Amino acid sequence: MENTVELKSFQFAVRIVKLCKHLRGTKKEYTLSKQLLRSGTSIGANVAEAQQAQSRPDFISKLNIALKEAAETSYWLRLLQATDYLTQAEFQSVFSDCTELEKLLTSIIKQLKSNK
């Protein structure tokens, strides 16, 4: 994995898997963590899929899907924190990584769209 967004999205997915294991194991929370697991790991999966895009528009489309999944992940994290499943420290740590991914994806997509 040589590119930054692919590496960061993979590392984020690993964090999400571990967080969901924690939520299920210690907090006995299954419903929200399932949603978080799905969207949080989907970011990296879509970035990886984009690497095999058939065209520039296909590449941009896959990155847009990854961005949407990052926004959804942000929502689930905020909900878990607001309902006391995540401490402020736990939330802040993973939320800042999610925000960083959103900014990175947004920047890449904007750059690709402006360099037609």
C-alpha positions as a Markdown table, in Angstrom:
| # | Residue | x | y | z |
|---|---|---|---|---|
| 1 | Met | 0.0 | 0.0 | 0.0 |
| 2 | Glu | 1.9 | 3.0 | -1.1 |
| 3 | Asn | -0.8 | 5.7 | -1.3 |
| 4 | Thr | -1.8 | 7.7 | 1.7 |
| 5 | Val | -5.6 | 7.5 | 1.4 |
| 6 | Glu | -5.4 | 3.7 | 1.0 |
| 7 | Leu | -3.1 | 3.3 | 4.0 |
| 8 | Lys | -5.1 | 5.6 | 6.2 |
| 9 | Ser | -8.4 | 4.1 | 5.3 |
| 10 | Phe | -7.1 | 0.6 | 6.0 |
| 11 | Gln | -5.7 | 1.7 | 9.4 |
| 12 | Phe | -9.0 | 3.3 | 10.2 |
| 13 | Ala | -10.9 | 0.1 | 9.3 |
| 14 | Val | -8.6 | -1.8 | 11.7 |
| 15 | Arg | -9.5 | 0.7 | 14.5 |
| 16 | Ile | -13.2 | 0.4 | 13.7 |
| 17 | Val | -13.1 | -3.4 | 13.9 |
| 18 | Lys | -11.3 | -3.2 | 17.3 |
| 19 | Leu | -13.7 | -0.5 | 18.5 |
| 20 | Cys | -16.7 | -2.6 | 17.5 |
| 21 | Lys | -15.2 | -5.7 | 19.3 |
| 22 | His | -14.8 | -3.5 | 22.4 |
| 23 | Leu | -18.4 | -2.2 | 22.1 |
| 24 | Arg | -19.8 | -5.7 | 21.8 |
| 25 | Gly | -17.6 | -7.3 | 24.4 |
| 26 | Thr | -17.6 | -4.7 | 27.2 |
| 27 | Lys | -20.7 | -2.6 | 26.5 |
| 28 | Lys | -22.9 | -5.3 | 25.0 |
| 29 | Glu | -23.9 | -3.0 | 22.2 |
| 30 | Tyr | -24.7 | -4.8 | 19.0 |
| 31 | Thr | -27.0 | -2.7 | 16.8 |
| 32 | Leu | -25.1 | 0.6 | 16.5 |
| 33 | Ser | -21.8 | -1.1 | 16.4 |
| 34 | Lys | -22.9 | -3.3 | 13.5 |
| 35 | Gln | -23.8 | -0.1 | 11.5 |
| 36 | Leu | -20.4 | 1.5 | 12.5 |
| 37 | Leu | -18.6 | -1.7 | 11.4 |
| 38 | Arg | -20.3 | -1.7 | 8.1 |
| 39 | Ser | -19.7 | 2.0 | 7.2 |
| 40 | Gly | -16.3 | 2.3 | 8.8 |
| 41 | Thr | -14.8 | -0.6 | 7.0 |
| 42 | Ser | -16.5 | 0.3 | 3.7 |
| 43 | Ile | -14.4 | 3.5 | 3.4 |
| 44 | Gly | -11.2 | 1.5 | 2.8 |
| 45 | Ala | -13.0 | -1.1 | 0.7 |
| 46 | Asn | -14.2 | 1.6 | -1.7 |
| 47 | Val | -10.8 | 3.2 | -1.8 |
| 48 | Ala | -9.3 | -0.2 | -2.7 |
| 49 | Glu | -12.0 | -0.7 | -5.3 |
| 50 | Ala | -11.2 | 2.7 | -6.8 |
| 51 | Gln | -7.6 | 1.6 | -7.5 |
| 52 | Gln | -9.1 | -0.8 | -10.0 |
| 53 | Ala | -11.5 | 1.7 | -11.6 |
| 54 | Gln | -12.2 | 1.4 | -15.3 |
| 55 | Ser | -12.1 | 5.1 | -16.0 |
| 56 | Arg | -11.5 | 8.5 | -14.3 |
| 57 | Pro | -15.2 | 9.0 | -13.7 |
| 58 | Asp | -15.4 | 5.5 | -12.2 |
| 59 | Phe | -12.4 | 6.3 | -9.9 |
| 60 | Ile | -14.1 | 9.6 | -8.8 |
| 61 | Ser | -17.4 | 7.7 | -8.2 |
| 62 | Lys | -15.7 | 5.1 | -6.0 |
| 63 | Leu | -14.0 | 7.8 | -4.0 |
| 64 | Asn | -17.3 | 9.6 | -3.6 |
| 65 | Ile | -18.9 | 6.5 | -2.2 |
| 66 | Ala | -15.9 | 6.2 | 0.3 |
| 67 | Leu | -16.6 | 9.8 | 1.3 |
| 68 | Lys | -20.3 | 9.1 | 1.9 |
| 69 | Glu | -19.3 | 6.1 | 4.0 |
| 70 | Ala | -17.0 | 8.3 | 6.0 |
| 71 | Ala | -19.8 | 10.8 | 6.6 |
| 72 | Glu | -22.1 | 7.9 | 7.8 |
| 73 | Thr | -19.3 | 6.6 | 10.1 |
| 74 | Ser | -19.0 | 10.1 | 11.6 |
| 75 | Tyr | -22.7 | 10.0 | 12.3 |
| 76 | Trp | -22.6 | 6.6 | 14.1 |
| 77 | Leu | -19.6 | 7.8 | 16.1 |
| 78 | Arg | -21.4 | 10.9 | 17.2 |
| 79 | Leu | -24.5 | 8.9 | 18.2 |
| 80 | Leu | -22.4 | 6.3 | 20.2 |
| 81 | Gln | -20.8 | 9.2 | 22.0 |
| 82 | Ala | -24.1 | 11.0 | 22.7 |
| 83 | Thr | -25.6 | 7.8 | 24.1 |
| 84 | Asp | -22.6 | 7.2 | 26.4 |
| 85 | Tyr | -21.3 | 4.1 | 24.6 |
| 86 | Leu | -18.0 | 6.0 | 23.9 |
| 87 | Thr | -16.2 | 8.2 | 26.4 |
| 88 | Gln | -15.2 | 11.6 | 25.2 |
| 89 | Ala | -11.6 | 10.5 | 24.9 |
| 90 | Glu | -12.5 | 7.3 | 22.9 |
| 91 | Phe | -14.8 | 9.4 | 20.7 |
| 92 | Gln | -12.3 | 12.2 | 20.1 |
| 93 | Ser | -9.5 | 9.9 | 19.0 |
| 94 | Val | -11.5 | 7.9 | 16.4 |
| 95 | Phe | -13.6 | 10.8 | 15.3 |
| 96 | Ser | -10.5 | 12.9 | 14.5 |
| 97 | Asp | -9.3 | 10.0 | 12.3 |
| 98 | Cys | -12.6 | 9.9 | 10.5 |
| 99 | Thr | -12.6 | 13.7 | 10.0 |
| 100 | Glu | -9.1 | 13.5 | 8.6 |
| 101 | Leu | -10.2 | 10.8 | 6.1 |
| 102 | Glu | -13.2 | 12.9 | 5.0 |
| 103 | Lys | -10.9 | 15.9 | 4.4 |
| 104 | Leu | -8.4 | 13.8 | 2.5 |
| 105 | Leu | -11.1 | 12.3 | 0.3 |
| 106 | Thr | -12.7 | 15.6 | -0.3 |
| 107 | Ser | -9.4 | 17.2 | -1.3 |
| 108 | Ile | -8.6 | 14.3 | -3.7 |
| 109 | Ile | -12.1 | 14.4 | -5.3 |
| 110 | Lys | -11.9 | 18.2 | -5.8 |
| 111 | Gln | -8.5 | 18.0 | -7.3 |
| 112 | Leu | -9.5 | 15.3 | -9.7 |
| 113 | Lys | -12.6 | 17.2 | -10.8 |
| 114 | Ser | -10.7 | 20.4 | -11.4 |
| 115 | Asn | -8.0 | 18.6 | -13.5 |
| 116 | Lys | -10.3 | 17.3 | -16.2 |
